[in-house]
Amino acid sequence: MLTKYKNDYSKIAMGFLSFIPDLKDIGHLKTELRLYTEDNTHELYLYRETAGGDFEGVVGVELGQDFVLVRHLSLSPAFRDVATQDAVLGDLQAVYPDRRLMGTLENAPLVAGFNQRRKEDQHGTDARPE
């Protein structure tokens, strides 16, 4: 379940984002967080599996007219598995059903894997429909 970022969650979001190597520096981290709060083409969501449960990670996206670019996906170490990553991306796709999910260079393999698994689940096979 995705929860749109608000200032009450700043310490939680910063904690998750600080797991990302490029965001270890507090100045860079604050700049990124400001981007998500001040630029209407960027959104930050906190993720938790169940309502009322603890947050397990964050996903930051850049919105295009027909795509959603996954810029950051950071999960708590206890939840860094494919199932949780797919749950986050699945929830994100549900928020933006008419837009294609894409990833940055770092996240492209993650998003491609999610899309492939989703396609296989929909078709029951990895064969492409004719």
Beta strands, then each sheet from edge to edge (+ up, - down):
strand 1: 2-4
strand 2: 42-47
strand 3: 57-63
strand 4: 67-75
strand 5: 100-103
sheet 1: 1+ 2- 3+ 4- 5-
end
